[in-house]
Amino acid sequence: MTTTPNPAIDARTADWPLLLVVDVEGNGQTPPDLVEIAAVPVAGGRARLDSVRTTLIRPPRPITPFATRVHQLTDRDVAGAPSWEDIAPKVKADLDGAWIVAHNASTEYSVLTRHLPTWKPAGVIDTLRLARTLVPDAPGHGLDKLIVHLGLDLTGITGQRHRAAYDAQVTARLLLTLAAGMTFTELRATAVPPNMPGTPEPAQEEQTLW
């Protein structure tokens, strides 16, 4: 797989830190167990689609029919996959201290935090929050609506909608389209949800003698 086209790279975008665009799929149980996780690095102003990390996971409870209708994964598909306990140390090592990005990031953040209780990301960027701020006139802010509204170029993105690797790649393309030319300080101020890691510190008033 090769790195695919991205929106024009601005020097400010190229100065962002490494980001990991993350997507997870669950088994439909309450609370959900993970059945798939994917991460796409964004570095130097480009989505590194040649470095997508993705794996299926065998959950401890069955995948519900509703969940299968969404992502098309069945218990048979994940029967030979590793359990979460098998891969959790590697996932934690990859994600610890990293800036992560997700669409409707509260979902990924809450699921990952429950599965990795000691995980400490540097911060959380939410492309849903970013889209609502930058394109408030869109007919909707789900991925499907934004793909059409923004005319996202999905060249080179493989797989199918509602699978973790596909959705992570689309989210990476969405991030770079929406935030083209933004400094990381601007992105952080716009796209980090309140009360999540990475929220900018309030400005300190200058001390005076009077």
Summary of the structure (lengths in Angstrom):
residues: 210
radius of gyration: 17.8
end to end distance: 62.9
largest distance: 71.8
contacts: 659
relative contact order: 0.19
helix: 38%
strand: 16%
